[in-house]
Amino acid sequence: MEGTSVLRLLALISLLSRSTNQVRLTVSPSRSQFFEYESVTLICEDENGSDGWTVRRNTSKDTRDECEDWGQPANSSCTLTGLLPWDTGLYWCESMSGSSSSSSSIQLSVSGGSVILQSPVLPVMEGDDVTLSCRAKNPTHNLPAAFYKDGSFIGDGPSGHMTLLHVSSSDEGLYKCNISRHGESPSSRISVKEKSSPTAPTFLFALLPAVLAVVVVLLVLLGGLVRRHSNRKPEKVGEEDIRYGDIRILPHQHRSNTPNNESHPDAVYSAVRTEDANY
């Protein structure tokens, strides 16, 4: 029973370790829009560098399908070659162990047109500068482009680039671009996350598996000590060790005026066992 309990606790610790293990999905090349027939690799990265992850997606054709159904899996990555417009959709990492651990999702867009917007695929840090690039399929060199946020014009980029300085939450939204005589790109969302240091509760939660491991060891040691103590038999006193006949309770005697008590007959008689007396 004790061994089974320890195994269960260790399994719980392993589960907690996995649940505290953060994973994120990265994209190579690092952009969210692609032309038809291009290739992209999606990589699940966690803190321990483990390979227990798979990439899933939701598209107009698939729902929660794994990489092996639509791409080329390798460890915790997935490569898509010959992209087509129906590969547009949400992609994320998910644990292969059956736990609920997963990454945030990423929207990838595959354009059948001739213009795409190159923008950060992951949320950007508040205060950072963000560069947007408008790219034509042919010719590939940079062309002047107009940029839009949430449908409103925000400026021109003479060489097809625009930089957003010191971004904040107000810069979040849907961005797209347009190159004259080539067309317009699909829209991509830019998200901004606040700068923050790890909080104390997060730090303590990360230490939880180690704390539980120590508790398990202490419980095992304590259980062993309790079991040993409960198995010890109390020492029994033999009947031969105490003879009630050896003890004689004398009636109260008045102190004698005899100066030497050793010569008093009561003192002598009290030291004699009943069975040894001769009458």
matplotlib code that plots the C-alpha trace (Angstrom):
import matplotlib.pyplot as plt

x = [0.0, 2.8, 4.6, 1.4, 0.8, 4.4, 4.0, 0.7, 2.4, 5.3, 2.8, 1.1, 4.4, 5.2, 1.8, 2.3, 5.8, 4.3, 1.5, 3.9, 6.1, 5.3, 5.4, 5.2, 4.8, 7.3, 7.2, 10.1, 10.3, 8.9, 5.8, 2.1, 1.4, 2.7, 2.3, 1.0, 3.5, 5.9, 7.0, 6.8, 8.0, 6.1, 8.1, 6.9, 9.5, 9.3, 11.5, 12.9, 13.5, 11.3, 9.7, 6.3, 4.4, 2.4, 1.1, -2.6, -4.7, -8.2, -8.9, -11.8, -11.1, -9.7, -10.7, -8.0, -6.1, -2.5, 0.5, 0.8, -2.6, -1.5, 2.3, 5.6, 6.2, 9.7, 10.1, 8.1, 8.0, 5.9, 6.8, 4.3, 5.4, 3.5, 1.1, -2.4, -5.1, -7.0, -3.9, -5.0, -6.1, -5.2, -2.2, -1.1, 1.0, -0.6, 0.9, 0.9, 0.6, -3.1, -2.9, -4.5, -1.2, -1.1, 0.4, -1.3, -2.7, -1.2, -3.1, -1.4, -2.7, -1.8, -2.6, -3.5, -2.8, 0.4, 0.9, 1.5, 2.2, 5.2, 4.5, 5.4, 3.6, 4.0, 2.8, 5.3, 6.6, 5.2, 7.7, 9.4, 9.6, 7.7, 8.5, 5.9, 6.9, 4.7, 6.0, 5.0, 5.3, 6.7, 8.9, 10.4, 12.3, 10.7, 8.0, 6.2, 3.2, 0.3, -0.4, -3.8, -4.9, -8.4, -9.3, -8.0, -4.9, -2.0, 0.9, 3.0, 6.3, 8.4, 10.4, 7.6, 8.4, 6.8, 8.0, 5.7, 7.7, 7.4, 4.2, 1.5, -1.9, -3.4, -1.3, -3.1, -5.3, -5.6, -3.0, -2.8, -0.9, -1.5, 1.0, -0.3, -1.0, -0.2, -3.0, -3.7, -2.5, -4.7, -5.0, -2.9, -3.4, -0.6, -0.9, 1.0, 1.9, 2.8, 6.3, 6.2, 8.5, 7.5, 5.2, 5.8, 2.8, 4.1, 7.6, 6.2, 4.0, 7.1, 8.7, 5.6, 6.9, 10.2, 8.3, 6.0, 9.0, 10.5, 7.1, 7.0, 10.4, 9.5, 6.2, 8.0, 10.6, 7.9, 5.8, 8.8, 9.4, 5.7, 5.6, 8.8, 7.4, 4.0, 5.7, 7.7, 6.3, 6.2, 8.5, 6.7, 7.7, 8.1, 6.1, 9.4, 10.8, 8.3, 7.0, 4.2, 5.3, 8.5, 6.6, 5.1, 3.0, 3.3, 0.7, 1.6, 3.8, 4.5, 8.0, 9.9, 12.0, 14.7, 17.6, 18.8, 15.9, 18.0, 17.5, 13.7, 11.9, 9.7, 12.7, 14.0, 10.6, 9.9, 13.0, 11.9, 9.8, 6.6, 7.4, 10.8, 9.5, 9.8, 7.3]
y = [0.0, 2.4, 1.7, 2.3, 5.6, 6.8, 5.9, 7.9, 10.9, 10.7, 10.5, 13.6, 15.4, 14.5, 15.8, 19.0, 19.4, 19.0, 21.4, 24.1, 23.6, 26.4, 25.8, 28.3, 28.0, 29.6, 30.0, 29.9, 32.2, 34.4, 35.9, 35.2, 35.6, 33.4, 33.1, 30.0, 27.2, 28.6, 26.5, 27.1, 25.2, 25.4, 24.5, 23.8, 25.1, 24.4, 25.2, 21.7, 21.1, 18.0, 16.4, 15.5, 18.1, 18.0, 20.8, 21.0, 23.3, 24.6, 25.5, 25.6, 21.9, 20.6, 20.7, 19.9, 17.7, 16.8, 17.5, 14.0, 14.6, 17.7, 18.2, 16.5, 15.9, 15.8, 15.6, 18.6, 20.5, 20.4, 21.5, 22.5, 22.6, 23.8, 26.0, 26.6, 29.1, 26.4, 26.1, 29.4, 29.0, 28.7, 26.6, 25.7, 23.2, 20.5, 17.9, 14.3, 12.9, 13.7, 16.5, 19.9, 21.7, 23.8, 27.0, 30.1, 29.9, 31.6, 32.7, 31.9, 33.2, 31.9, 34.4, 33.5, 37.1, 38.9, 41.0, 40.0, 41.9, 40.8, 41.5, 39.8, 36.5, 36.6, 39.3, 42.2, 43.7, 47.0, 49.8, 47.9, 49.1, 47.1, 47.1, 46.3, 45.2, 45.1, 42.5, 41.8, 38.4, 39.7, 41.7, 40.8, 44.1, 46.7, 48.9, 51.9, 50.8, 52.2, 50.8, 50.5, 49.8, 48.5, 49.8, 53.3, 54.7, 55.2, 56.2, 55.4, 53.5, 54.7, 51.4, 49.2, 49.5, 51.2, 51.3, 51.7, 53.3, 52.3, 50.3, 50.2, 48.6, 51.4, 49.9, 46.6, 45.9, 44.5, 45.7, 45.4, 47.0, 47.9, 48.2, 50.2, 48.0, 44.8, 44.6, 44.4, 42.0, 40.0, 41.5, 40.4, 41.1, 42.7, 42.1, 44.0, 42.5, 44.4, 44.4, 42.5, 40.4, 37.0, 37.3, 35.6, 33.2, 32.1, 31.6, 29.6, 27.5, 26.6, 25.3, 23.2, 19.9, 20.1, 20.9, 17.9, 15.6, 16.6, 16.1, 12.6, 11.7, 13.0, 11.0, 7.8, 8.3, 9.1, 6.1, 3.8, 5.2, 4.8, 1.3, 0.3, 1.8, 0.0, -3.4, -3.2, -5.4, -4.0, -5.7, -8.0, -8.3, -11.9, -13.2, -14.4, -10.9, -9.6, -11.7, -10.1, -12.3, -10.3, -7.3, -7.0, -4.0, -3.6, -1.9, 1.6, 1.4, 4.1, 5.3, 3.7, 5.6, 3.0, 4.9, 2.1, 1.0, -1.8, -3.8, -3.4, -6.7, -5.1, -4.1, -7.7, -9.3, -7.0, -8.4, -12.0, -13.6, -15.3, -18.7, -18.7, -18.1, -21.0, -21.2]
z = [0.0, 0.9, -2.4, -4.3, -2.5, -3.3, -7.0, -7.1, -5.5, -8.0, -10.9, -9.5, -9.3, -12.9, -14.0, -12.1, -13.6, -17.1, -16.4, -15.2, -18.3, -20.7, -24.5, -27.3, -31.1, -33.3, -37.1, -39.6, -41.5, -38.8, -40.4, -40.6, -44.3, -47.1, -50.9, -52.5, -52.8, -50.2, -47.2, -43.5, -40.4, -37.1, -34.0, -30.4, -27.9, -24.2, -21.2, -21.0, -24.7, -24.7, -27.8, -26.3, -28.4, -31.6, -33.9, -34.5, -36.6, -37.4, -41.0, -43.3, -44.0, -40.7, -37.0, -34.4, -36.9, -36.0, -38.1, -39.6, -41.3, -43.3, -42.8, -42.2, -38.4, -37.0, -33.2, -32.0, -35.3, -38.4, -41.9, -44.6, -48.2, -51.2, -49.2, -50.5, -49.5, -47.6, -45.3, -43.8, -40.2, -36.5, -35.4, -31.9, -29.9, -27.8, -25.4, -26.8, -23.3, -23.2, -20.7, -21.3, -21.8, -25.0, -26.5, -27.6, -31.2, -34.2, -37.3, -40.6, -43.9, -47.4, -50.1, -53.7, -54.6, -55.4, -52.2, -48.6, -45.4, -43.3, -39.7, -36.3, -35.9, -32.1, -29.7, -29.4, -26.2, -25.1, -25.9, -28.7, -32.3, -34.9, -38.7, -41.3, -44.8, -47.8, -50.3, -53.9, -55.4, -58.6, -58.8, -55.4, -54.9, -52.5, -53.9, -52.4, -50.3, -48.3, -44.9, -43.1, -39.5, -38.9, -42.4, -41.9, -43.8, -41.4, -43.8, -46.9, -47.0, -49.9, -49.9, -48.8, -45.0, -42.1, -38.5, -35.5, -32.7, -29.0, -29.5, -26.8, -26.5, -28.7, -31.6, -31.4, -34.4, -38.0, -40.4, -44.2, -47.1, -50.7, -53.6, -56.6, -59.6, -57.7, -55.2, -51.5, -48.8, -46.4, -42.9, -40.0, -36.3, -34.2, -30.4, -27.8, -24.3, -21.3, -19.8, -16.6, -14.4, -13.1, -10.1, -6.8, -7.2, -10.6, -9.1, -6.2, -8.5, -10.6, -7.4, -6.4, -8.0, -6.0, -2.8, -3.3, -3.9, -0.6, 1.1, -0.4, 0.9, 4.4, 4.4, 3.4, 6.2, 8.7, 7.7, 8.2, 11.7, 12.6, 11.3, 13.2, 16.4, 16.1, 15.5, 18.7, 21.5, 25.0, 27.4, 29.9, 33.4, 34.5, 37.4, 39.0, 39.0, 41.5, 44.4, 46.3, 49.3, 49.4, 50.5, 53.9, 55.0, 58.7, 60.8, 62.0, 64.9, 67.4, 67.4, 70.2, 72.6, 72.0, 70.7, 68.3, 66.0, 64.5, 67.8, 67.7, 66.9, 64.3, 62.2, 62.2, 61.5, 58.5, 56.6, 57.0, 54.3, 55.4, 53.9, 55.6, 59.1, 61.6, 64.3]

ax = plt.figure().add_subplot(projection="3d")
ax.plot(x, y, z, "-o")
ax.set_aspect("equal")
plt.show()
